[in-house]
Amino acid sequence: MAELTTGVSWLAVVAGAVVSFLAGWLWYSPKLFGPKWAEGVGVEMGSADEMPIGAMVSQMAGLFLMSWFVGVTAVSNTLATVILATLAFVVLAYSGGMFAKKSGYARNVDAGYWIVSLVIMIVCQGIFRSM
């Protein structure tokens, strides 16, 4: 278990997860891709007080785990591993979206968000690991 924690910059991990979560708010907001994405997945965009709390908590947990994975690979100088794993996940999620009959637009928005999140997490590692 030590290989999952030794040398990991927890500041970078938390920053990567939080910034990625906030980027998701913008990404899926009415200002960017939200309305057309919602149409493509067959949901209605609600108001801020109607946010699905369970989904948001799960999203934050997943982003934390992904950011931790980025941190572990940063310590071992194997960031290519996390890039490959993320691309594999994106392709699998994209195909899952096809099975679920999400629109191509919605699948592209989701895939773009995961790639942006990965970039944010890698940048956070670069910024905070040296602190």
Beta strands, then each sheet from edge to edge (+ up, - down):
end
